[in-house]
């Protein structure tokens, strides 16, 4: 996760009609599009961006609300997996008439766990970052959105082919995306000015753009929007909109954590029995379990 701010998830609007109209006029003069289908495609791309950003914000708020519990639950699951692997090693070895070996036990418990341990570390970092969120004023978010729309209408690669071939425009577009992710109004204002100046300097301001294969591009973008709004994290929006549902979800996670902890204690007790009876110190096991 790169975005650590609480956004206005419900209202993506907040437009000033006069300002919005003026902004649209500026963008349309800078990079005029040929025909209604071009305009529809441009609007769909911006709408897709809006939903993507909203989904990112929803995910951030989801982690803010549930990240600590989700991380603890994931850690409990990893500990249980290690215990189960340890028990499997012990029972399998003794069934074959073998001798328990501390190093082999360690390997059996840790084998293939690198990915899960890395995921757990990421979850801990994300949860910590989301606890340090700062609230962004609604007016600031709306202003950032209007500025982004202007710039995107002029230089996003799907709309303006010049961006694909002109390195300076590519850099501006990357700056635009970075600034929009963090709602940096001052950066977006600067980028807007730089964009208009660069288009004029390169003699492409006002040059009409004609795009190809628009029906397919429109259909693909509509499908992308549909996937965003019908899948997680966007579907968490309903949950996060209800304080009672948030409380209920946290209670559910706590019950699941307790269940895994009880299960882990039982498996640990059984594994400790095997280890003590075969001369392997319990302190080794505790270090292994704590490694999750």
N, C-alpha and C positions, 0 to 999 in steps of 0.2 A: 504494500500500500504506500502510495506517495502523498495522498491528500489527507491532511490532518486538521480539518475544520468542520464545524457543524454548519450544514447548509439549510436553506429553506426548502424542505423536501416537498411540501404540498403546493406551494404557489411558485410556478416558474415565470409568472408574469411580472406585474409591477411596472408596466411600461407607461411612459409618457407618450401619448399618441403623436403630439406634434414633434417631439424629439425623435421618435421612432421613424416617423415619415421622412424627416430630414435626413436621418442616417441612411435609410434605404435609398433615398434619392442620390446621395453621394456615392454609395456603393454601385448603384445601377449606372450612374454616369461614368464611373471609373472603368468598370468592366461590363458593358452592356451584353446581355444574352439574347440570342436570336430565337424568338418564339416563346409561346406559353409553356411548352414542355420543358424548356431550359429553366424557366423560372420555377416550375414545380419541382424539378430535380434539385435546384439550389435550396429551396425551402425544406425539402425532405432531408437533405444532408444536415442542415442546421437543427432540424427537429431530432434527428438521430443523435447529434452531439448533445442536445439538451437531455435526452433520455439517458445517454451514457453517463453524463455527469451526475444526473440525479441518482442513477443506480450506484455510482461510486460513492456519493454522499450517503445514500441509504446504507451501504455496506459499512461505511465509517461509523455511522450511528449505531448500527447493529453490533459492531465490535465494542463500541463505547458502552453499550448496555450489557452485553453478554460475554465480552471477551475474557474476562477473568474466570468466569465459570466454565466457559468452553475450553479454555487452556487447562484448567484443573482436571476437567473430565478427560481430555485427551491424554494428559499425563497419567491418569489412573488407568486408562486403557492400555497404555504402553507398559506400565508396571505389571498389569495382569498378563499381558502377552509374554513378558519376560518370565514370570512365574510359571506359566503354562509350558513354556519351552524348557525351563529347568526341570519341571516335573516329568515331562516327556523324555528328556535325556536320562534322568535317573531311572525311571521305570523301564525304559527300553534297554538301557545298559545292563541293569540287574537281571532282566528277563533273559538276556543272552548269556548270562553268567560272567559278565565283565566286571571291572572294578571302576568305581567312580573316580574321575580325574577332575581336579579343580579347573585346570586350563580348558579342558574340553567342555566342562559345564559353562564356563565363562563364554566360550565361543558359541555354544548353542543358544545361549540367552541373547547374545548381541548380534548374531548373524543376520544380515539384511535389515538392520534397524537404523542404518544411517539416515535414510530418507525420512523416517518417522521422527527421529531425533531432530533433524534439521527443520522439519515442519513445526515441531513443538517450539523450537527456538524462535522461529518466525512469528508464531502465534503470541509468544511472550512479548516480543518486541512490538508487535502491532497493538497488543492490548495496552502496553505501557504508553505508547505514543498517543493512543486515543484517550487516555486518562488526562492528557495534557492539552486537550482541545481548547480552542478559543472560539468564541461566537463571532460570526461575521454579520454586520448589520444588513438588513434586508435591502436597503437602498444601495448599498455597496455591491451586493450580488446582482441586483437588477442592472446597475450601471455596467458592471463587468460583462454581463450577458449582451447588452446592446452594443458595446464596443466590439466584442468578439464577433457578433453577427456581421457588423460592417466589414471587419477585416477578412473574415471567412468568405464573405460574398465576393471579395476582390481577389484573393490569392490562394484559396485552398486548391490543391493540385487537381481535384476532381472537376473543378470549375474553370480554372485558368491554366491552360497548358503551359504558359510561360513559366509557371512556378516549377514545373518539372525540369526545365532546362536552364533556368537562371539561378545560380547558387545564392545570390543575395536574397531572392524571394524565398528560397527554401529556408534560409536562416531566419527570416522574418516569420515564416509560418511556424517554425519550431518555437521561436520566442512567444508567439501568440498562444500556442497550446500550453506552454509552461505557465504563462501568466494567467490564462483562463483557469487552469487547475487550481491555482492559489487565489483566485479572485483579486489579482493585483491590478487595480484600476489605473494606477499611475503608469505601470508598465504598458498596459493596453493602450492608454492614451498616447504614449510615446510611439508605440508600434504603429498605431493608426496614422499618425503624422508621417512616420518614416515610410510607410507603405505608399501613401499618396505621392510623396515626393519621389520615391523610387520609380513608381509607374510612369510618372511624368518624365523623369530623367532618362528612362529607357525608351521613351516614345511609345509606350503601350497603353497609356491612359486613354480611355475612350475607345479602344480598339474592340470591335465586336467579336464575341466568341461564339463559335458554332461547334456543338458537341455531337458525337456520333452515338448510335445504338442507344438512344435515350429510353425507349420503352423497356429494354432489358435492365438498364441501370436504375430506372425508377422502380421497377418491380423488385429488384434485388435489395434496394434501400428500404422499401416498405417491408420486406421480409425480415431484414435486420432489425428494424424497429419493433416488429411483432415479437421477435425472439427476445429482445431486451425486456419488454414489458410483461412477458409471460413466463419469465424465469427468474431465479435468484441472481442477484440480490434484490432486484426490483420488487419481487413479490413479498419481500419482508416489509414493504411499506404499510400494509394493513396492520400487521403485528405492531409495528413501531408507532402507529397512530392511536393505539389504545393503551393507556396506562395499566388497565386491568390485565390485558393480554400479556404485557411485559412482565407483570408480577407473576402471572400464572406460568409463563415460560421459564422464569428464573426458578420457581419452585420445582418445576419439572426437572430442570438441570441439576438442582441440588439433590433431588431424590435419586437421580441416576448416578451422581458422584458417590453418594452414600452406598448405593448398591455395589458399585465397583470396588470401593474401599473395603466393604465387608468381604466380598469375594476374594480380594487380594490378600487380606489377612488370613483367610482360611487356606489359601494356596501357599502363602508364605509359611504358615505353621506346618503344613504337610512337608514342604520342601526342607524346612529346618530340621525336621525329624530325620529325613534321609541324610542330610549333610552331617549332623551330629553323630548319627549311628555309624557313619563311614569316615569319621575323622576329618571332616572339612569344617573349618570355622564358620560360624554364623556371621561374623563380621564381614567376611567376603561377600556373602549374600546381600547384606544390608548395603554395601557399597554398590553392588550391581543394581539393586532396586533403586537406590537414590540417584543413579546416573540418568534416569529418565527425566 
